[in-house]
Amino acid sequence: MPNAGPATIVALVERKHPLGRTAVMKLCYFLQTLHNVPLGYRFTLYSYGPFDANVLSDISSAEALGGIESKTVFYPGGYGYEISLTGNSGFVKSLASDFVERYGADLDWVIQQFGNFGSADLELLSTIVYVDRETAEAESSQSCYTLTKKVHEIKPHFEIPYVQSKVKYLDQQDFLSGINAAPVAY
């Protein structure tokens, strides 16, 4: 099967646009981690949460193939990118049409669940899931409070009550797998 990354990225942008690079990165992370979509990325924890340079490479490939375009956008605190569709989006999707069709419901799901969050929230939410999964992979569990503390240590620019609210949200959605079953006050 050819690399489905560029086609998946075009399909995501088709469902919600424009999207920023951070959003694309985190949506791919959620697709792979929470819905087991086999994108083949190897995410590691980075400054803005889970990261894989291959996602950026796939964004560049989708852009080079003419399926999307990126525009630099300046904000008071810096800059970002807006990714939107172009006329060749159908062509890029056709390169992995079976994959995009097979996982279409998952693409819809990730946009529905996370498409309205801004980049800062996506950074935090994906970091929470990442830390949670590391705990679960170590065949361990933790309380929501412990997860909140760990994430706050990694992301101190987010206030503890805010991290706690996002942990609670993810826990209520059953997106966390390393949380112990004992009821914990938030």
Secondary structure per residue as TSV (DSSP state, phi and psi in degrees):
chain	resnum	aa	ss	phi	psi
A	1	M	-	360.0	133.2
A	2	P	-	-66.0	164.0
A	3	N	-	-57.5	118.7
A	4	A	-	-87.5	-4.1
A	5	G	H	-57.2	-54.7
A	6	P	H	-59.3	-41.0
A	7	A	H	-66.4	-39.1
A	8	T	H	-64.4	-42.1
A	9	I	H	-63.8	-43.7
A	10	V	H	-60.9	-42.0
A	11	A	H	-64.7	-36.2
A	12	L	H	-65.8	-46.9
A	13	V	H	-65.1	-33.0
A	14	E	H	-62.2	-36.9
A	15	R	H	-79.6	-26.3
A	16	K	S	-153.6	114.0
A	17	H	-	-144.3	151.8
A	18	P	S	-77.8	159.6
A	19	L	B	-121.6	150.1
A	20	G	-	-90.5	168.8
A	21	R	H	-62.3	-41.4
A	22	T	H	-60.9	-43.0
A	23	A	H	-61.9	-45.3
A	24	V	H	-60.3	-44.5
A	25	M	H	-58.1	-48.7
A	26	K	H	-72.5	-36.0
A	27	L	H	-64.0	-39.9
A	28	C	H	-64.5	-39.7
A	29	Y	H	-60.9	-47.5
A	30	F	H	-64.2	-40.2
A	31	L	H	-57.7	-48.1
A	32	Q	H	-72.5	-41.6
A	33	T	H	-83.0	-44.0
A	34	L	H	-91.2	-24.4
A	35	H	H	-121.6	7.5
A	36	N	-	55.1	33.3
A	37	V	-	-73.4	122.0
A	38	P	-	-77.8	74.0
A	39	L	-	-82.2	-18.9
A	40	G	-	81.3	13.1
A	41	Y	-	-81.3	152.7
A	42	R	-	-121.3	87.3
A	43	F	-	-75.2	139.5
A	44	T	E	-126.3	160.5
A	45	L	E	-78.9	128.7
A	46	Y	E	-132.6	-176.0
A	47	S	T	-50.5	-43.8
A	48	Y	T	-107.1	29.5
A	49	G	E	101.3	-164.5
A	50	P	E	-56.4	135.9
A	51	F	E	-144.1	142.8
A	52	D	-	-143.4	122.3
A	53	A	H	-59.5	-23.2
A	54	N	H	-66.2	-26.0
A	55	V	H	-65.2	-44.6
A	56	L	H	-62.6	-38.3
A	57	S	H	-62.7	-41.0
A	58	D	H	-68.8	-33.5
A	59	I	H	-62.8	-46.4
A	60	S	H	-61.8	-40.5
A	61	S	H	-64.2	-44.6
A	62	A	H	-62.1	-36.0
A	63	E	H	-71.2	-43.2
A	64	A	H	-63.4	-32.5
A	65	L	T	-79.4	-6.1
A	66	G	T	85.6	16.7
A	67	G	S	-87.0	-25.7
A	68	I	E	-141.0	166.8
A	69	E	E	-137.0	147.2
A	70	S	E	-111.0	138.9
A	71	K	E	-127.3	133.7
A	72	T	E	-76.9	132.6
A	73	V	E	-123.1	131.4
A	74	F	E	-99.1	134.9
A	75	Y	E	-120.5	166.1
A	76	P	T	-55.9	-34.1
A	77	G	T	-98.1	6.0
A	78	G	E	153.7	-143.2
A	79	Y	E	-144.2	166.1
A	80	G	E	-152.4	-168.8
A	81	Y	E	-128.2	141.9
A	82	E	E	-112.5	123.2
A	83	I	E	-104.9	128.1
A	84	S	E	-135.7	168.4
A	85	L	E	-76.3	157.1
A	86	T	-	-128.5	-177.6
A	87	G	T	-66.3	-20.0
A	88	N	T	-97.4	16.3
A	89	S	H	-60.2	-39.6
A	90	G	H	-61.4	-38.8
A	91	F	H	-62.5	-47.0
A	92	V	H	-63.4	-42.6
A	93	K	H	-62.8	-33.8
A	94	S	H	-66.2	-20.8
A	95	L	T	-66.6	-21.3
A	96	A	T	-142.5	46.0
A	97	S	H	-61.4	-37.9
A	98	D	H	-61.7	-42.1
A	99	F	H	-64.6	-49.3
A	100	V	H	-62.1	-38.7
A	101	E	H	-69.2	-43.9
A	102	R	H	-60.9	-38.2
A	103	Y	T	-105.5	18.7
A	104	G	H	-57.5	-41.5
A	105	A	H	-65.6	-33.8
A	106	D	H	-68.9	-38.6
A	107	L	H	-63.2	-43.2
A	108	D	H	-60.8	-44.1
A	109	W	H	-59.5	-48.1
A	110	V	H	-65.9	-35.0
A	111	I	H	-68.7	-41.4
A	112	Q	H	-63.6	-42.7
A	113	Q	H	-76.2	-38.7
A	114	F	H	-127.1	-4.4
A	115	G	T	-66.7	-20.2
A	116	N	T	-98.2	1.3
A	117	F	S	-82.9	144.8
A	118	G	-	-77.8	173.3
A	119	S	H	-63.0	-36.4
A	120	A	H	-65.0	-43.5
A	121	D	H	-65.7	-39.0
A	122	L	H	-63.7	-38.7
A	123	E	H	-58.3	-49.0
A	124	L	H	-68.0	-48.7
A	125	L	H	-59.3	-44.6
A	126	S	H	-68.7	-33.7
A	127	T	H	-66.5	-40.5
A	128	I	H	-60.3	-47.1
A	129	V	H	-62.8	-41.5
A	130	Y	H	-60.5	-49.7
A	131	V	H	-64.2	-39.7
A	132	D	H	-59.4	-45.9
A	133	R	H	-66.9	-36.0
A	134	E	H	-62.0	-39.8
A	135	T	H	-65.2	-45.5
A	136	A	H	-63.8	-39.9
A	137	E	H	-65.9	-26.9
A	138	A	T	-81.3	8.8
A	139	E	T	54.7	45.2
A	140	S	-	-129.7	171.1
A	141	S	-	-139.5	165.7
A	142	Q	B	-149.3	163.4
A	143	S	-	-80.8	163.8
A	144	C	H	-60.5	-36.3
A	145	Y	H	-63.1	-44.8
A	146	T	H	-64.7	-41.8
A	147	L	H	-61.2	-43.3
A	148	T	H	-58.5	-46.3
A	149	K	H	-62.1	-44.0
A	150	K	H	-62.4	-44.1
A	151	V	H	-67.4	-39.2
A	152	H	H	-63.7	-34.3
A	153	E	H	-64.5	-36.0
A	154	I	H	-78.7	-36.4
A	155	K	-	-123.6	68.3
A	156	P	T	-67.8	-13.6
A	157	H	T	-74.7	-9.1
A	158	F	S	-98.3	128.9
A	159	E	-	-65.9	146.3
A	160	I	H	-54.0	-46.6
A	161	P	H	-60.2	-33.4
A	162	Y	H	-71.4	-43.6
A	163	V	H	-59.6	-44.9
A	164	Q	H	-58.4	-41.1
A	165	S	H	-65.7	-34.9
A	166	K	H	-75.9	-35.7
A	167	V	H	-61.3	-45.2
A	168	K	H	-60.0	-45.7
A	169	Y	H	-57.5	-49.9
A	170	L	H	-64.9	-38.1
A	171	D	H	-64.1	-44.0
A	172	Q	H	-64.6	-27.7
A	173	Q	T	-84.5	-1.1
A	174	D	T	62.3	35.6
A	175	F	-	-94.4	-4.8
A	176	L	-	-105.8	135.4
A	177	S	S	-115.8	-8.3
A	178	G	S	-103.7	13.8
A	179	I	B	-88.8	133.5
A	180	N	-	-72.2	156.9
A	181	A	S	-76.1	-13.2
A	182	A	S	-65.4	136.3
A	183	P	-	-63.3	134.6
A	184	V	-	-127.5	133.8
A	185	A	-	-72.8	139.8
A	186	Y	-	-89.6	360.0
